């Protein structure tokens, strides 16, 4: 399973890859729903399922943009917490 995390404007922030394969459509949808539930807690949401030369991946995008310095620091903290939670969930 691959997850691409983007900022509010669609710029790549980080790409994560986990050694998980879905055996059927229902497992895949459950995993996407779970990623979305986690993402929402940290200010992100699943935008869609996209595909590249390596196959499908979950595209997650930031929900809101913050323009000030304090908000930017908080965004970084939320991103780190989001990645940590995903890692704990899928490793």
Gaussian input, Z-matrix of N, CA and C with variables (Angstrom, degrees):
# hf/3-21g

backbone

0 1
 N
 C     1     B1
 C     2     B2     1     A1
 N     3     B3     2     A2     1     D1
 C     4     B4     3     A3     2     D2
 C     5     B5     4     A4     3     D3
 N     6     B6     5     A5     4     D4
 C     7     B7     6     A6     5     D5
 C     8     B8     7     A7     6     D6
 N     9     B9     8     A8     7     D7
 C    10    B10     9     A9     8     D8
 C    11    B11    10    A10     9     D9
 N    12    B12    11    A11    10    D10
 C    13    B13    12    A12    11    D11
 C    14    B14    13    A13    12    D12
 N    15    B15    14    A14    13    D13
 C    16    B16    15    A15    14    D14
 C    17    B17    16    A16    15    D15
 N    18    B18    17    A17    16    D16
 C    19    B19    18    A18    17    D17
 C    20    B20    19    A19    18    D18
 N    21    B21    20    A20    19    D19
 C    22    B22    21    A21    20    D20
 C    23    B23    22    A22    21    D21
 N    24    B24    23    A23    22    D22
 C    25    B25    24    A24    23    D23
 C    26    B26    25    A25    24    D24
 N    27    B27    26    A26    25    D25
 C    28    B28    27    A27    26    D26
 C    29    B29    28    A28    27    D27
 N    30    B30    29    A29    28    D28
 C    31    B31    30    A30    29    D29
 C    32    B32    31    A31    30    D30
 N    33    B33    32    A32    31    D31
 C    34    B34    33    A33    32    D32
 C    35    B35    34    A34    33    D33
 N    36    B36    35    A35    34    D34
 C    37    B37    36    A36    35    D35
 C    38    B38    37    A37    36    D36
 N    39    B39    38    A38    37    D37
 C    40    B40    39    A39    38    D38
 C    41    B41    40    A40    39    D39
 N    42    B42    41    A41    40    D40
 C    43    B43    42    A42    41    D41
 C    44    B44    43    A43    42    D42
 N    45    B45    44    A44    43    D43
 C    46    B46    45    A45    44    D44
 C    47    B47    46    A46    45    D45
 N    48    B48    47    A47    46    D46
 C    49    B49    48    A48    47    D47
 C    50    B50    49    A49    48    D48
 N    51    B51    50    A50    49    D49
 C    52    B52    51    A51    50    D50
 C    53    B53    52    A52    51    D51
 N    54    B54    53    A53    52    D52
 C    55    B55    54    A54    53    D53
 C    56    B56    55    A55    54    D54
 N    57    B57    56    A56    55    D55
 C    58    B58    57    A57    56    D56
 C    59    B59    58    A58    57    D57
 N    60    B60    59    A59    58    D58
 C    61    B61    60    A60    59    D59
 C    62    B62    61    A61    60    D60
 N    63    B63    62    A62    61    D61
 C    64    B64    63    A63    62    D62
 C    65    B65    64    A64    63    D63
 N    66    B66    65    A65    64    D64
 C    67    B67    66    A66    65    D65
 C    68    B68    67    A67    66    D66
 N    69    B69    68    A68    67    D67
 C    70    B70    69    A69    68    D68
 C    71    B71    70    A70    69    D69
 N    72    B72    71    A71    70    D70
 C    73    B73    72    A72    71    D71
 C    74    B74    73    A73    72    D72
 N    75    B75    74    A74    73    D73
 C    76    B76    75    A75    74    D74
 C    77    B77    76    A76    75    D75
 N    78    B78    77    A77    76    D76
 C    79    B79    78    A78    77    D77
 C    80    B80    79    A79    78    D78
 N    81    B81    80    A80    79    D79
 C    82    B82    81    A81    80    D80
 C    83    B83    82    A82    81    D81
 N    84    B84    83    A83    82    D82
 C    85    B85    84    A84    83    D83
 C    86    B86    85    A85    84    D84
 N    87    B87    86    A86    85    D85
 C    88    B88    87    A87    86    D86
 C    89    B89    88    A88    87    D87
 N    90    B90    89    A89    88    D88
 C    91    B91    90    A90    89    D89
 C    92    B92    91    A91    90    D90
 N    93    B93    92    A92    91    D91
 C    94    B94    93    A93    92    D92
 C    95    B95    94    A94    93    D93
 N    96    B96    95    A95    94    D94
 C    97    B97    96    A96    95    D95
 C    98    B98    97    A97    96    D96
 N    99    B99    98    A98    97    D97
 C   100   B100    99    A99    98    D98
 C   101   B101   100   A100    99    D99
 N   102   B102   101   A101   100   D100
 C   103   B103   102   A102   101   D101
 C   104   B104   103   A103   102   D102
 N   105   B105   104   A104   103   D103
 C   106   B106   105   A105   104   D104
 C   107   B107   106   A106   105   D105
 N   108   B108   107   A107   106   D106
 C   109   B109   108   A108   107   D107
 C   110   B110   109   A109   108   D108
 N   111   B111   110   A110   109   D109
 C   112   B112   111   A111   110   D110
 C   113   B113   112   A112   111   D111
 N   114   B114   113   A113   112   D112
 C   115   B115   114   A114   113   D113
 C   116   B116   115   A115   114   D114
 N   117   B117   116   A116   115   D115
 C   118   B118   117   A117   116   D116
 C   119   B119   118   A118   117   D117
 N   120   B120   119   A119   118   D118
 C   121   B121   120   A120   119   D119
 C   122   B122   121   A121   120   D120
 N   123   B123   122   A122   121   D121
 C   124   B124   123   A123   122   D122
 C   125   B125   124   A124   123   D123
 N   126   B126   125   A125   124   D124
 C   127   B127   126   A126   125   D125
 C   128   B128   127   A127   126   D126
 N   129   B129   128   A128   127   D127
 C   130   B130   129   A129   128   D128
 C   131   B131   130   A130   129   D129
 N   132   B132   131   A131   130   D130
 C   133   B133   132   A132   131   D131
 C   134   B134   133   A133   132   D132
 N   135   B135   134   A134   133   D133
 C   136   B136   135   A135   134   D134
 C   137   B137   136   A136   135   D135
 N   138   B138   137   A137   136   D136
 C   139   B139   138   A138   137   D137
 C   140   B140   139   A139   138   D138
 N   141   B141   140   A140   139   D139
 C   142   B142   141   A141   140   D140
 C   143   B143   142   A142   141   D141
 N   144   B144   143   A143   142   D142
 C   145   B145   144   A144   143   D143
 C   146   B146   145   A145   144   D144
 N   147   B147   146   A146   145   D145
 C   148   B148   147   A147   146   D146
 C   149   B149   148   A148   147   D147
 N   150   B150   149   A149   148   D148
 C   151   B151   150   A150   149   D149
 C   152   B152   151   A151   150   D150
 N   153   B153   152   A152   151   D151
 C   154   B154   153   A153   152   D152
 C   155   B155   154   A154   153   D153
 N   156   B156   155   A155   154   D154
 C   157   B157   156   A156   155   D155
 C   158   B158   157   A157   156   D156
 N   159   B159   158   A158   157   D157
 C   160   B160   159   A159   158   D158
 C   161   B161   160   A160   159   D159
 N   162   B162   161   A161   160   D160
 C   163   B163   162   A162   161   D161
 C   164   B164   163   A163   162   D162
 N   165   B165   164   A164   163   D163
 C   166   B166   165   A165   164   D164
 C   167   B167   166   A166   165   D165
 N   168   B168   167   A167   166   D166
 C   169   B169   168   A168   167   D167
 C   170   B170   169   A169   168   D168
 N   171   B171   170   A170   169   D169
 C   172   B172   171   A171   170   D170
 C   173   B173   172   A172   171   D171
 N   174   B174   173   A173   172   D172
 C   175   B175   174   A174   173   D173
 C   176   B176   175   A175   174   D174
 N   177   B177   176   A176   175   D175
 C   178   B178   177   A177   176   D176
 C   179   B179   178   A178   177   D177
 N   180   B180   179   A179   178   D178
 C   181   B181   180   A180   179   D179
 C   182   B182   181   A181   180   D180
 N   183   B183   182   A182   181   D181
 C   184   B184   183   A183   182   D182
 C   185   B185   184   A184   183   D183
 N   186   B186   185   A185   184   D184
 C   187   B187   186   A186   185   D185
 C   188   B188   187   A187   186   D186
 N   189   B189   188   A188   187   D187
 C   190   B190   189   A189   188   D188
 C   191   B191   190   A190   189   D189
 N   192   B192   191   A191   190   D190
 C   193   B193   192   A192   191   D191
 C   194   B194   193   A193   192   D192
 N   195   B195   194   A194   193   D193
 C   196   B196   195   A195   194   D194
 C   197   B197   196   A196   195   D195
 N   198   B198   197   A197   196   D196
 C   199   B199   198   A198   197   D197
 C   200   B200   199   A199   198   D198
 N   201   B201   200   A200   199   D199
 C   202   B202   201   A201   200   D200
 C   203   B203   202   A202   201   D201
 N   204   B204   203   A203   202   D202
 C   205   B205   204   A204   203   D203
 C   206   B206   205   A205   204   D204
 N   207   B207   206   A206   205   D205
 C   208   B208   207   A207   206   D206
 C   209   B209   208   A208   207   D207
 N   210   B210   209   A209   208   D208
 C   211   B211   210   A210   209   D209
 C   212   B212   211   A211   210   D210
 N   213   B213   212   A212   211   D211
 C   214   B214   213   A213   212   D212
 C   215   B215   214   A214   213   D213
 N   216   B216   215   A215   214   D214
 C   217   B217   216   A216   215   D215
 C   218   B218   217   A217   216   D216
 N   219   B219   218   A218   217   D217
 C   220   B220   219   A219   218   D218
 C   221   B221   220   A220   219   D219
 N   222   B222   221   A221   220   D220
 C   223   B223   222   A222   221   D221
 C   224   B224   223   A223   222   D222
 N   225   B225   224   A224   223   D223
 C   226   B226   225   A225   224   D224
 C   227   B227   226   A226   225   D225
 N   228   B228   227   A227   226   D226
 C   229   B229   228   A228   227   D227
 C   230   B230   229   A229   228   D228
 N   231   B231   230   A230   229   D229
 C   232   B232   231   A231   230   D230
 C   233   B233   232   A232   231   D231
 N   234   B234   233   A233   232   D232
 C   235   B235   234   A234   233   D233
 C   236   B236   235   A235   234   D234
 N   237   B237   236   A236   235   D235
 C   238   B238   237   A237   236   D236
 C   239   B239   238   A238   237   D237
 N   240   B240   239   A239   238   D238
 C   241   B241   240   A240   239   D239
 C   242   B242   241   A241   240   D240
 N   243   B243   242   A242   241   D241
 C   244   B244   243   A243   242   D242
 C   245   B245   244   A244   243   D243
 N   246   B246   245   A245   244   D244
 C   247   B247   246   A246   245   D245
 C   248   B248   247   A247   246   D246
 N   249   B249   248   A248   247   D247
 C   250   B250   249   A249   248   D248
 C   251   B251   250   A250   249   D249
 N   252   B252   251   A251   250   D250
 C   253   B253   252   A252   251   D251
 C   254   B254   253   A253   252   D252
 N   255   B255   254   A254   253   D253
 C   256   B256   255   A255   254   D254
 C   257   B257   256   A256   255   D255
 N   258   B258   257   A257   256   D256
 C   259   B259   258   A258   257   D257
 C   260   B260   259   A259   258   D258
 N   261   B261   260   A260   259   D259
 C   262   B262   261   A261   260   D260
 C   263   B263   262   A262   261   D261
 N   264   B264   263   A263   262   D262
 C   265   B265   264   A264   263   D263
 C   266   B266   265   A265   264   D264
 N   267   B267   266   A266   265   D265
 C   268   B268   267   A267   266   D266
 C   269   B269   268   A268   267   D267
 N   270   B270   269   A269   268   D268
 C   271   B271   270   A270   269   D269
 C   272   B272   271   A271   270   D270

   B1=1.4448
   B2=1.5260
   B3=1.3206
   B4=1.4617
   B5=1.5253
   B6=1.3179
   B7=1.4547
   B8=1.5233
   B9=1.3288
   B10=1.4549
   B11=1.5233
   B12=1.3159
   B13=1.4592
   B14=1.5241
   B15=1.3351
   B16=1.4590
   B17=1.5257
   B18=1.3315
   B19=1.4503
   B20=1.5321
   B21=1.3108
   B22=1.4662
   B23=1.5272
   B24=1.3284
   B25=1.4578
   B26=1.5288
   B27=1.3317
   B28=1.4590
   B29=1.5107
   B30=1.3270
   B31=1.4661
   B32=1.5306
   B33=1.3308
   B34=1.4635
   B35=1.5211
   B36=1.3282
   B37=1.4631
   B38=1.5174
   B39=1.3362
   B40=1.4651
   B41=1.5281
   B42=1.3150
   B43=1.4575
   B44=1.5134
   B45=1.3334
   B46=1.4598
   B47=1.5224
   B48=1.3237
   B49=1.4618
   B50=1.5266
   B51=1.3236
   B52=1.4576
   B53=1.5198
   B54=1.2922
   B55=1.4681
   B56=1.5230
   B57=1.3013
   B58=1.4586
   B59=1.5158
   B60=1.2963
   B61=1.4615
   B62=1.5218
   B63=1.3261
   B64=1.4594
   B65=1.5228
   B66=1.3226
   B67=1.4573
   B68=1.5187
   B69=1.3269
   B70=1.4553
   B71=1.5346
   B72=1.3276
   B73=1.4606
   B74=1.5220
   B75=1.3096
   B76=1.4601
   B77=1.5275
   B78=1.3327
   B79=1.4695
   B80=1.5195
   B81=1.3253
   B82=1.4644
   B83=1.5336
   B84=1.3219
   B85=1.4668
   B86=1.5254
   B87=1.3185
   B88=1.4695
   B89=1.5208
   B90=1.3216
   B91=1.4586
   B92=1.5380
   B93=1.3213
   B94=1.4665
   B95=1.5303
   B96=1.3307
   B97=1.4720
   B98=1.5231
   B99=1.3240
   B100=1.4604
   B101=1.5285
   B102=1.3369
   B103=1.4683
   B104=1.5255
   B105=1.3252
   B106=1.4679
   B107=1.5251
   B108=1.3214
   B109=1.4721
   B110=1.5258
   B111=1.3071
   B112=1.4661
   B113=1.5306
   B114=1.3263
   B115=1.4644
   B116=1.5247
   B117=1.3127
   B118=1.4649
   B119=1.5274
   B120=1.3222
   B121=1.4714
   B122=1.5272
   B123=1.3407
   B124=1.4583
   B125=1.5314
   B126=1.3355
   B127=1.4560
   B128=1.5151
   B129=1.3238
   B130=1.4683
   B131=1.5276
   B132=1.3186
   B133=1.4591
   B134=1.5269
   B135=1.3129
   B136=1.4581
   B137=1.5263
   B138=1.3271
   B139=1.4643
   B140=1.5253
   B141=1.3213
   B142=1.4579
   B143=1.5217
   B144=1.3120
   B145=1.4606
   B146=1.5175
   B147=1.3114
   B148=1.4569
   B149=1.5283
   B150=1.3073
   B151=1.4635
   B152=1.5223
   B153=1.3238
   B154=1.4579
   B155=1.5196
   B156=1.3213
   B157=1.4692
   B158=1.5285
   B159=1.3331
   B160=1.4716
   B161=1.5279
   B162=1.3151
   B163=1.4526
   B164=1.5233
   B165=1.3189
   B166=1.4603
   B167=1.5235
   B168=1.3192
   B169=1.4566
   B170=1.5239
   B171=1.3147
   B172=1.4630
   B173=1.5200
   B174=1.3333
   B175=1.4643
   B176=1.5233
   B177=1.3248
   B178=1.4600
   B179=1.5253
   B180=1.3355
   B181=1.4611
   B182=1.5217
   B183=1.3315
   B184=1.4603
   B185=1.5319
   B186=1.3350
   B187=1.4623
   B188=1.5289
   B189=1.3163
   B190=1.4671
   B191=1.5218
   B192=1.3142
   B193=1.4585
   B194=1.5221
   B195=1.3237
   B196=1.4644
   B197=1.5205
   B198=1.3337
   B199=1.4614
   B200=1.5225
   B201=1.3272
   B202=1.4618
   B203=1.5286
   B204=1.3218
   B205=1.4646
   B206=1.5223
   B207=1.3276
   B208=1.4711
   B209=1.5207
   B210=1.3260
   B211=1.4622
   B212=1.5103
   B213=1.3246
   B214=1.4599
   B215=1.5147
   B216=1.3254
   B217=1.4664
   B218=1.5215
   B219=1.3252
   B220=1.4646
   B221=1.5248
   B222=1.3333
   B223=1.4675
   B224=1.5244
   B225=1.3209
   B226=1.4636
   B227=1.5180
   B228=1.3250
   B229=1.4678
   B230=1.5249
   B231=1.3266
   B232=1.4622
   B233=1.5275
   B234=1.3281
   B235=1.4620
   B236=1.5215
   B237=1.3185
   B238=1.4693
   B239=1.5204
   B240=1.3256
   B241=1.4653
   B242=1.5289
   B243=1.3168
   B244=1.4652
   B245=1.5282
   B246=1.3306
   B247=1.4652
   B248=1.5183
   B249=1.3298
   B250=1.4724
   B251=1.5070
   B252=1.3193
   B253=1.4687
   B254=1.5185
   B255=1.3294
   B256=1.4700
   B257=1.5235
   B258=1.3158
   B259=1.4663
   B260=1.5198
   B261=1.3187
   B262=1.4717
   B263=1.5305
   B264=1.3035
   B265=1.4695
   B266=1.5271
   B267=1.3260
   B268=1.4626
   B269=1.5194
   B270=1.3302
   B271=1.4625
   B272=1.5032
   A1=108.26
   A2=115.28
   A3=120.13
   A4=108.96
   A5=115.08
   A6=122.12
   A7=107.60
   A8=116.42
   A9=121.85
   A10=107.23
   A11=116.36
   A12=121.23
   A13=108.10
   A14=115.20
   A15=121.36
   A16=109.98
   A17=115.29
   A18=118.95
   A19=109.10
   A20=116.29
   A21=122.41
   A22=112.06
   A23=116.97
   A24=121.83
   A25=113.53
   A26=117.60
   A27=121.29
   A28=115.06
   A29=117.46
   A30=120.80
   A31=109.64
   A32=116.45
   A33=120.13
   A34=110.66
   A35=116.11
   A36=122.25
   A37=109.11
   A38=115.70
   A39=120.27
   A40=108.59
   A41=114.80
   A42=121.50
   A43=107.52
   A44=115.28
   A45=121.44
   A46=109.31
   A47=115.94
   A48=120.83
   A49=108.60
   A50=115.62
   A51=122.10
   A52=108.64
   A53=116.87
   A54=122.07
   A55=110.16
   A56=115.72
   A57=121.57
   A58=108.66
   A59=116.00
   A60=121.35
   A61=107.46
   A62=115.82
   A63=120.42
   A64=108.87
   A65=115.74
   A66=120.33
   A67=113.14
   A68=116.96
   A69=119.90
   A70=109.79
   A71=114.98
   A72=120.83
   A73=111.02
   A74=118.00
   A75=120.45
   A76=111.55
   A77=117.63
   A78=120.86
   A79=110.56
   A80=115.61
   A81=120.85
   A82=110.03
   A83=117.50
   A84=120.91
   A85=110.93
   A86=117.66
   A87=120.56
   A88=110.86
   A89=116.78
   A90=120.77
   A91=110.74
   A92=117.32
   A93=121.19
   A94=109.82
   A95=116.44
   A96=120.29
   A97=110.86
   A98=117.27
   A99=121.46
   A100=111.31
   A101=116.67
   A102=120.51
   A103=109.25
   A104=117.54
   A105=120.55
   A106=111.05
   A107=117.65
   A108=120.69
   A109=111.16
   A110=116.67
   A111=120.84
   A112=109.71
   A113=116.69
   A114=121.67
   A115=111.84
   A116=116.91
   A117=121.16
   A118=111.47
   A119=116.86
   A120=120.67
   A121=112.11
   A122=117.22
   A123=121.67
   A124=113.47
   A125=117.37
   A126=120.35
   A127=115.14
   A128=116.90
   A129=122.52
   A130=108.51
   A131=116.84
   A132=120.44
   A133=109.34
   A134=116.02
   A135=120.61
   A136=107.64
   A137=116.58
   A138=121.43
   A139=110.09
   A140=115.75
   A141=120.81
   A142=109.74
   A143=114.97
   A144=122.64
   A145=105.07
   A146=116.35
   A147=120.68
   A148=108.69
   A149=116.30
   A150=120.22
   A151=109.71
   A152=115.63
   A153=121.95
   A154=108.11
   A155=117.00
   A156=120.16
   A157=113.35
   A158=117.43
   A159=121.29
   A160=112.40
   A161=118.14
   A162=121.92
   A163=112.03
   A164=115.38
   A165=121.09
   A166=112.08
   A167=115.10
   A168=121.59
   A169=109.46
   A170=115.14
   A171=121.64
   A172=107.31
   A173=116.35
   A174=121.57
   A175=108.46
   A176=115.65
   A177=122.51
   A178=107.67
   A179=115.43
   A180=119.58
   A181=110.65
   A182=114.80
   A183=122.36
   A184=108.86
   A185=116.73
   A186=121.27
   A187=112.21
   A188=117.60
   A189=121.80
   A190=110.14
   A191=115.61
   A192=120.84
   A193=108.18
   A194=115.45
   A195=121.47
   A196=107.44
   A197=116.02
   A198=120.00
   A199=114.76
   A200=118.40
   A201=117.91
   A202=111.66
   A203=115.82
   A204=121.62
   A205=112.35
   A206=116.91
   A207=120.52
   A208=110.30
   A209=116.25
   A210=120.02
   A211=111.88
   A212=116.55
   A213=120.33
   A214=112.34
   A215=116.65
   A216=120.45
   A217=110.48
   A218=116.92
   A219=120.51
   A220=110.47
   A221=117.14
   A222=120.79
   A223=111.04
   A224=116.77
   A225=120.92
   A226=110.71
   A227=116.70
   A228=120.82
   A229=109.58
   A230=116.97
   A231=120.70
   A232=111.44
   A233=116.81
   A234=120.10
   A235=111.24
   A236=116.91
   A237=120.91
   A238=110.76
   A239=117.36
   A240=120.59
   A241=111.07
   A242=116.31
   A243=121.45
   A244=110.48
   A245=117.25
   A246=120.71
   A247=111.20
   A248=117.46
   A249=121.02
   A250=111.46
   A251=116.40
   A252=120.54
   A253=110.86
   A254=117.21
   A255=119.89
   A256=111.28
   A257=116.44
   A258=120.86
   A259=110.76
   A260=116.41
   A261=120.16
   A262=111.65
   A263=116.59
   A264=122.13
   A265=112.42
   A266=117.21
   A267=120.22
   A268=115.60
   A269=119.23
   A270=119.51
   A271=109.22
   D1=133.28
   D2=177.66
   D3=-118.65
   D4=143.11
   D5=177.98
   D6=-130.08
   D7=125.71
   D8=175.29
   D9=-107.76
   D10=121.77
   D11=179.81
   D12=-102.02
   D13=130.46
   D14=-178.06
   D15=-122.10
   D16=158.20
   D17=173.56
   D18=-78.98
   D19=-176.68
   D20=-177.77
   D21=-56.79
   D22=-33.48
   D23=-175.28
   D24=-90.34
   D25=2.99
   D26=178.07
   D27=89.17
   D28=8.90
   D29=177.17
   D30=-80.20
   D31=136.43
   D32=178.40
   D33=-60.86
   D34=133.19
   D35=175.20
   D36=-106.67
   D37=-48.80
   D38=179.45
   D39=-159.18
   D40=151.64
   D41=175.74
   D42=-120.99
   D43=127.70
   D44=-179.67
   D45=-114.03
   D46=143.78
   D47=176.70
   D48=-130.65
   D49=129.97
   D50=178.33
   D51=-120.88
   D52=145.74
   D53=-178.16
   D54=-82.53
   D55=64.96
   D56=178.54
   D57=-128.37
   D58=139.21
   D59=175.41
   D60=-124.91
   D61=137.68
   D62=175.34
   D63=-88.31
   D64=133.90
   D65=-177.56
   D66=-85.54
   D67=-20.33
   D68=-179.91
   D69=-155.52
   D70=173.94
   D71=-175.87
   D72=-63.57
   D73=-38.10
   D74=-178.14
   D75=-65.84
   D76=-40.86
   D77=175.64
   D78=-61.86
   D79=-42.39
   D80=-179.53
   D81=-60.83
   D82=-47.31
   D83=-178.60
   D84=-65.23
   D85=-38.33
   D86=177.09
   D87=-62.05
   D88=-40.63
   D89=-179.77
   D90=-67.58
   D91=-41.72
   D92=177.30
   D93=-62.42
   D94=-43.94
   D95=178.58
   D96=-62.22
   D97=-41.34
   D98=179.18
   D99=-64.30
   D100=-44.00
   D101=177.32
   D102=-60.59
   D103=-42.15
   D104=179.77
   D105=-63.72
   D106=-42.41
   D107=178.88
   D108=-60.93
   D109=-41.14
   D110=177.54
   D111=-67.51
   D112=-45.36
   D113=-176.93
   D114=-58.82
   D115=-43.14
   D116=-177.30
   D117=-59.37
   D118=-35.48
   D119=178.89
   D120=-59.66
   D121=-25.56
   D122=-173.74
   D123=-114.27
   D124=14.56
   D125=176.33
   D126=87.31
   D127=23.29
   D128=179.13
   D129=-129.53
   D130=167.03
   D131=172.68
   D132=-152.54
   D133=158.03
   D134=177.16
   D135=-70.55
   D136=121.79
   D137=178.93
   D138=-82.88
   D139=-46.70
   D140=178.99
   D141=-175.53
   D142=-178.65
   D143=172.00
   D144=-105.25
   D145=122.47
   D146=-178.03
   D147=-116.13
   D148=173.34
   D149=-178.29
   D150=-140.21
   D151=141.51
   D152=173.28
   D153=-132.94
   D154=-166.15
   D155=-177.14
   D156=-64.03
   D157=-17.68
   D158=179.08
   D159=-94.89
   D160=-3.62
   D161=179.73
   D162=115.50
   D163=-161.47
   D164=-176.75
   D165=-78.70
   D166=152.47
   D167=172.47
   D168=-148.64
   D169=156.70
   D170=177.86
   D171=-88.68
   D172=124.55
   D173=179.07
   D174=-100.20
   D175=117.67
   D176=-178.30
   D177=-112.32
   D178=134.12
   D179=-176.35
   D180=-128.31
   D181=146.09
   D182=177.14
   D183=-62.72
   D184=139.45
   D185=-175.90
   D186=-81.36
   D187=-42.62
   D188=-175.61
   D189=-125.69
   D190=153.69
   D191=175.49
   D192=-107.07
   D193=139.09
   D194=178.19
   D195=-120.66
   D196=129.11
   D197=-174.03
   D198=-98.06
   D199=-13.36
   D200=-176.38
   D201=-95.17
   D202=165.45
   D203=-175.40
   D204=-64.74
   D205=-42.81
   D206=-179.79
   D207=-63.80
   D208=-43.15
   D209=177.78
   D210=-64.17
   D211=-36.69
   D212=178.31
   D213=-63.86
   D214=-39.63
   D215=176.99
   D216=-65.88
   D217=-40.26
   D218=178.36
   D219=-65.29
   D220=-37.99
   D221=176.55
   D222=-59.28
   D223=-41.57
   D224=179.43
   D225=-64.38
   D226=-41.60
   D227=178.06
   D228=-62.57
   D229=-45.07
   D230=-179.95
   D231=-63.02
   D232=-39.00
   D233=178.01
   D234=-63.19
   D235=-44.05
   D236=178.57
   D237=-63.07
   D238=-42.97
   D239=177.83
   D240=-64.01
   D241=-40.40
   D242=177.92
   D243=-60.75
   D244=-49.44
   D245=179.20
   D246=-62.56
   D247=-39.60
   D248=178.57
   D249=-63.18
   D250=-41.15
   D251=179.37
   D252=-66.45
   D253=-44.06
   D254=176.71
   D255=-60.25
   D256=-43.08
   D257=-179.99
   D258=-62.56
   D259=-45.46
   D260=178.58
   D261=-62.29
   D262=-36.00
   D263=-178.29
   D264=-72.20
   D265=-38.26
   D266=-168.83
   D267=-113.28
   D268=3.13
   D269=175.39
   D270=-102.92

